[in-house]
């Protein structure tokens, strides 16, 4: 049966979205380990289907208020269903744009974002808005994957494209890899918008696959990664990448793809 394309506007497809997608869990758990627990007015920027918004609201307790914001309407509806069924009375959900937050100045004492940085259309505008809605001494906590994620796969992809002599695709791949965040780049961007990074915490996660075919057919890889890889070199390059990954898996016994993660805790200057 051919794979069904994920439809972000379909209530059914969004309802089938895992309660705690593995990719979200990798960064979200790291964020929850280090987010301040003394906050009482919290904004989760890019809350998606409700993680970690609802989890943080429950961990902070009923005296705190956590607002999740996202432009994705079906995801907000899905998060709302969880909130009602889990009786998380101290969580609110708002559909909105992180670059134009619908909140007053100083409305929050903590803002968080898990895996949002690489997906913001205008990260600088989002940081500026976070600075505006945070009160004096407020904190911004960001969780992100970093440059170097899945480097084993991208090394294989580079080898494939080099053998094919496809210099245009190699340049596209380089740009695709380098658009991920770095700690230094995040610190500079935050400083530009009125924040000082106090602490960083890093971790390297591991995602294992049996072979290249498993990578290419995995539902989340097809949703979050395969389309971008196809844009780099086309369908024939994807087929060659799968073969290369299969060959490497046979030698190593498996495919291990690493994911470097970081949480940055910054304060309003």
Order of alpha helices (4+ residues) and beta strands (2+ residues): alpha-alpha-beta-alpha-beta-alpha-beta-beta-alpha-beta-alpha-alpha-alpha-beta-alpha-alpha-alpha-beta
